[in-house]
Amino acid sequence: MHAFVVFAPRFVHWPLAIVDELARRDPALRVSALATGEAAVAAQVAARAPSIAPLHHLAALEATWLARPSDPARLASLAARCDPDIVSRLIVSDRHVGAALVTGATLPTSPLRRLCRSADPVRRYVTGLLEWAFSVVDQESPDVVFSYVVAGSPALALAEACRVTGVPFRRIASTRIGTRRVLDDSPRGLLAPVRRLFSRSLRDDVAIASFRPGARRWLADFRSRPRPPDYSVGRRRAFEQRTSALAIAKQAAGSLVHAARERFRRAPSHLREVPTSEQIASDLRESLRARRLGRAGPFTSWRDPPERFAFYPLHVDPEASTMVLAPWRTDQLAVIELLRRSIPEELELVVKEHLPMLGRRPRGFYDRIRRLPRTRLISPFADGFDMIRRAELVAVITGTAAWEALLLGRPALVVGASPFAAIGEGLVVAGPDAEVADRTREALSMPPASDERLELWIAASLAASFDFPSEAFWGRVEARTIESHAPALAAFCDGLIAAAASADRVTEIERPAPPA
């Protein structure tokens, strides 16, 4: 078996453990890999697992790609092997290469962001990236490619090269059922294993029958006591930590210290590196702004909610949930304006800020929302579940609120992508802008998703998934962390071995539909 693995600064220990376990099961295992982030990531992988070869380092690759002359014919030839919109999707998916397309957040400047303000470096980058991705699958011939997420252009290019050549591609995706996750063959995290099992269960539920009582209990428990996904809890904790008085004092001191040091410091070690002093200064500005907005922001109180309204929760920016899942919907202000034009005039539009983004929006962002007629901007500290329960419509690009609306019996409109569209009830997906008004009316008149379908979907999610809490991989990962989650390690390895041995090696085609 030959596995290709993507390592990242926040995801090193788990893939190393996966490689060790795969090697224990298959002594003939071959592994090649991509290391993203600073050089220390590649060095850590090389030191810990010297048998991984070749070990590609993204920083070195990016410097090479950008040093080459632009070759439009070569780019056209590579793009011709892929979906017609792959070049645009690669640009939009990357928060450095496509930074100019991120309109809902302030971002500190990296060398790569600075270079990619011009068209020619972007073309050189995408040409080199696609060429490299196809060289991995064509020349190294892996049996399976594993990336923990698809949150930028390198992983997306690998996923596309795998799709074209029929190499199985796997990533981790959250089911939004507690801490359950799947090893997904949908690059966009659309829960393909759950969707397949759910589809079969509509005809015969024998494969998930033992999970149905648990699904029924989970649904009843959620309705009695709704709670956000586990990763949202972690984000709230991180927000509270970064906006505390002690954290702000440390950021201010750190900014001064690093600014002094970096006067005599070498150039950034890789193109994605933001100078430490600039990053700390950016964090400090955001934390101070967040404290100010939290105390005296431009938000309307939720103590007197409107009688009739549609609800739109703002998404995180930049984030794969829009840049990868819905690349044509990265401008949330445009989405909000589209929704205001599309929903019936008698409904107010309630827009709620997302807590992790407080202090991180660009100047004028909130003003544009507040200027829209019959639109309320609500504080991120307000109860989002109360808004979902009261709303006549919940609208999202890709957000989890659509799933929560289904569970709580409210109609949902998705203007991007959602795995929950496969349930077939209670949720409407609108593609082009011209469809949104019609699809909004359809959503407002549709009955809620039935408990039967919701129960089948939850049971399929439980059957296809394994327990893998966010803190097990986003937090501090040690040997005991992995030991205490041995079933997750086994599930990863079982899934990768099964994928490598699969006779049906072609992953599904996923083309985000551009709005008209």
Sequence and secondary structure as in RCSB ss.txt:
>XXXX:A:sequence
MHAFVVFAPRFVHWPLAIVDELARRDPALRVSALATGEAAVAAQVAARAPSIAPLHHLAALEATWLARPSDPARL
ASLAARCDPDIVSRLIVSDRHVGAALVTGATLPTSPLRRLCRSADPVRRYVTGLLEWAFSVVDQESPDVVFSYVV
AGSPALALAEACRVTGVPFRRIASTRIGTRRVLDDSPRGLLAPVRRLFSRSLRDDVAIASFRPGARRWLADFRSR
PRPPDYSVGRRRAFEQRTSALAIAKQAAGSLVHAARERFRRAPSHLREVPTSEQIASDLRESLRARRLGRAGPFT
SWRDPPERFAFYPLHVDPEASTMVLAPWRTDQLAVIELLRRSIPEELELVVKEHLPMLGRRPRGFYDRIRRLPRT
RLISPFADGFDMIRRAELVAVITGTAAWEALLLGRPALVVGASPFAAIGEGLVVAGPDAEVADRTREALSMPPAS
DERLELWIAASLAASFDFPSEAFWGRVEARTIESHAPALAAFCDGLIAAAASADRVTEIERPAPPA
>XXXX:A:secstr
 EEEEEEBTTBSHHHHHHHHHHHHH TT EEEEEE SSHHHHHHHHHH TT  SEEEHHHHHHHHHHS   HHHH
HHHHTTS TTHHHHHHHH TTTTGGG  SS     HHHHHTTSHHHHHHHHHHHHHHHHHIIIII  SEEE S  
 SHHHHHHHHHHHHHT  EEEEEE SSTTEEEEES TT   HHHHHHHHHHHH GGGTGGGHHHHHHHHHHHHHS
    HHHHHHHHHHHHHTSHHHHHHHHHHHHHHHHHHTT    SSTT   HHHHHHHHHHHHHHHHHHHHH S B
 SSS  SSEEEEE   SS HHHHTT TT   HHHHHHHHHHHS TTSEEEEE  GGGTT S TTHHHHHHHSTTE
EEE TTS HHHHHHH SEEEESS THHHHHHHTT  EEESS  GGGGG SSEEE  SHHHHHHHHHHHHHS    
HHHHHHHHHHHHHH EE  THHHHS   HHHHHTTHHHHHHHHHHHHHHHH S             
